[in-house]
Amino acid sequence: MALKAPLAYETKHHLSYYECDATGHPSLSMLISMAVQVSEEHGNSLGLDTAAIQSYGGGWVITSYEGSFAAQQPINGEEVILGTRAIANNRFFALREFWIQSADRQVEYVRLTGLFVYMNLQTRHLMSIPQAVIEPYHGPEKKRLPRLAKARELKDVRFKNDYHVRFFDIDSNHHVNNARYFDWMQDPLGAEFLTRHQLKHMTMRYEKEVRYGQTVTSEISSPYRNENGELTTDHRIVVDGQLAAASTMIWYE
C-alpha cells in the first residue's frame, strides 16, 4: 500500500500595518503568528479545530523553532502566501514546516520548521499524540525525527530588560503566546540595532512555561562573529532564576 504524501495547505494573506514594525516589514513575532495562523487553518480544513483537538484532553504546544529569512522581506500592504505541511511524527513529537512567499512565488521570505508536542491541558504533562489528531495530516511516522539546531549558550550578558506578563500575553492554551517571546528577546537590542540589522536565521527552544503575572528577564549577549563570520546574538528568557527559553539569532548587515 502506497503511503499518502503529506498534505500541504496554503492561503493568501494581506499584510496589515499592525503586523509591521517601524521598518515597514513584519516583526518576527508577527511572522511566527502567521505560521500559527496557517497551521490552525490547516487543522480546521481537516476538521481538527481547537475544540476537536482539545476533546482528547490536550492541545498542541511548540517546543522549538528553526528558521531562515530572506534579505528581502514583505512590506505593509503586500499580499503573501502562507503555507505549511507536516514533515514527520512519532508517538510524542510532530514536526511541521512553514513558508511565506511572495504572491508570484518569486521570493520565499521565510522558511520555518517547528517541533510540537501534545500536552494535557489539566496536568500540563506530555501526552501520547492521539491518532485521530495526527493521521489526517499524512505526515510520515518515524522513530527518530530530524533534530533542529540548538541555541548557543549565552556566556556574557550585555543587554537586559524585565517584562511583566499581562493577561493579553496569554493564549487559548492558557500559557504565554509563543510569538510573544520573540518581542521580549529582541526588544533590549534597541531601535538603532533593530533598524540597521535584519534577521537572517534563528533557532528557538522553549524550556519552561511562563504564566500570567510573572516577571520575565530578557538577556542578550554582545553581538559577535560566529564560525562563519556572521553577526550573531544569543538570547534567553529567565523567570525566577530558571531558563524559560533560549535563542540564537544571525543577522544581515
N, C-alpha and C positions, 0 to 999 in steps of 0.2 A: 504494500500500500504506500503510495507516494505521500510524502509529508507536505502539508499545506505551507505555502510561503507566508512569512509574517505579513500581517495586514498593515499597510501604510495608510495614514489619514492626513489629509491636507485641508486647509481652509484659508481664505483670504482675510487679511486684517488691515484695517485703515489706522495708521498711527495718529494718535491724538496728542495735543500739546502737553497734556498732563503725564504722558508716558516718556517725555523727553526732558533732559536737564538743560542747563544753561548753554551747552554746546550745540543744542538743536538735535541731538541724537538720543535714542532711548538709553536710559540708565541701565546698568547691569541688573538691578533688581527688577526692572520692568521687562527686560529680555527674559529673565527667569520666569516671571509671571506669565509671559506669553507662552512659554514652554508648558507651564502648568495648565494654562487655558486650553491649549490644543490637546493636551493629554486628557483633560476632562471631557472635551467634546468627542474625542475618540471613544472614550468609555461610554458616553451617552449614546453614540451611534450604534453601539453593540448591546444596548440595554443594560449597561453597567454604570448607572448614575450613582451618586453618593449614597442614596438610600439603599439601592440594591447591594452595593459593596458593604455597607455597614450592617446590613441584615445578617451577615455571617459573623458579626461580633467585632469586626476590626475595621481598619482603614489603612490606606497606603501612606507610608512615611518615607521620605527621601533620606538616604544616609550619606550619599556623596555625589558630586558632580565633577566632570572634567569637560572643558570646552575650549574651542578655538574661535577667534573673532577676526574677520577681515579688516584690513586697513580702511576700507570704505564701508561706512555704516549707513543705515537708512536715516531719513530725516523726517521731521514733523510734517504730517500730511501725506506721506507716501503710503502706497498700498504694498503690502508684502505678503508672501506666502508662508504660513506656519505649517510645519509638518512633523510627524512623529511615527514611530513604529517600535514594536517590541523586538529586541535583539535575541534575548535568551532568558531562561529562568530555571530555577531548581526549586526544591521544597520550600526554601525560606527567602530567596532573593530573586528579584526580577530586574533585568537590565533593559533600559529604554533609550532610544536615540531621538534627538530633536534637531530640526533645522529651521532656519529663517532665510528665505531667499527673496530676491527682487521679483517683482511681478512678472518680468520677462524671463526669469530664471537665468539671467546672465551673471548674477552675482550671488554667491552664498555668503550671507553676512555672518551667520552663526552656525556652528555645529556642536551640539552638546550630547553627552552621554550621562545618564543618571542611574544610580543604583537604588532600588526601592526594597523595603520590607513591608510585611503586613503585620500591623500592631494591634493588639487587643486594646480597645478604647477605654476599658474599665481598669484593667490591671497595668496597662502601659507596657506589657511584655510582648515579645516577639511571638507570632503565631505562624503555624504552617499555612501557606497560601492555599485557600480553597480552590479546587479545580474549576469550579463554576466561575470563579473570578478571573482566572488566568487563561483558560483554554480558548475563549473567543478571540484572543489576540493572535493565535497561531504562532507564538514565539517558540523556537526550538527549545526543548528541555535538555539541559546539560548539567552534569555533576559539578563541573568546575566552570565558573563564569570568568570572562576576561577581567583582569584587575584594572581599576582606574589608578592613575598616578596619585601618589600621596603628597600632601602639603609638606614642605620642608619645616624643620623645627625652627621656631623663632628664637634667636640667640641674643639679640640686643634690641631693646625697645626704645625707639626714637619718638614715635607719636603715640598718644594715649588719650582716650576720652571715655567718659561714662555716659550711659543712656538708660533711662528708666523705661521699663516695658509697660506700654499702655494697653488698654482694652482693645484699641484699634490695631494693635500688632498681632492679635490672636486670630487664628483661622477656625474653620468649622471642625477641625480635628482637636480643637482646644489646646493647641500649642502655638508658639510663635510661627507666623508665616515664614516659610523657608527663604523667601526672597528678601525679607527684612534684614537678615544677617549681612547681606552684601552692602546695604546702606551704612550699617554700623561699621563694617570693615573698611570701607573706602573713605568715609567722611573725614576721619582725622588726617588724611593726607593733605587736605586743604584745597581751596579753589585754584591756586596757582598751578599745583601739580596736576590736578584733575583736568584743568583746561588745556594744559600743554601736552598731556600724555593720554594715549588711548589704549584700552586693554587689548592684548594680543592672545593671551592664553591664561587659563586659570584652572586650579584644582581646588576642591572644597570638600571637607569632611565634617559632618555633624557628629559630635561626640556625646552630647548631653542635652536633653530638652531644657529650654528656657521657658519660664512661666510668667504669667501676669503678675505685675507688682515687683518683680525682681529688678535689680540694677546690674547691667552688663558693662564690662570694661572692654573696650576695643583697643588692642595693642598692635602696633605695626613696627616692623624693622626699619632700619635705614635702607634706602634703596642701594642695591649692589648689583654687580655683574655675575650672572651665573656662568656655568662652564662653557656656554655657547656665546658668551659676551653680551647677553640680553639683559636689559634693565629689569630688575626683579624686586618685589617686596613680599615679605612674609607677614601673615596676619593671624591673629587669634582673638576669640571672644572668650572672656573669663567671667564666671559667675561664682561668687563666694569662694574664690581661690581655686575653682575647678575649671578645667578646659571644657568649653561648650562647643566650639567649632574652630577649625583651622583652615587656612587657605594660603596658597602661593599664587601670586599674580605676576605675569610677564607683560611688559608694556612696549608699545611702539614709541619711537622717539621722533 
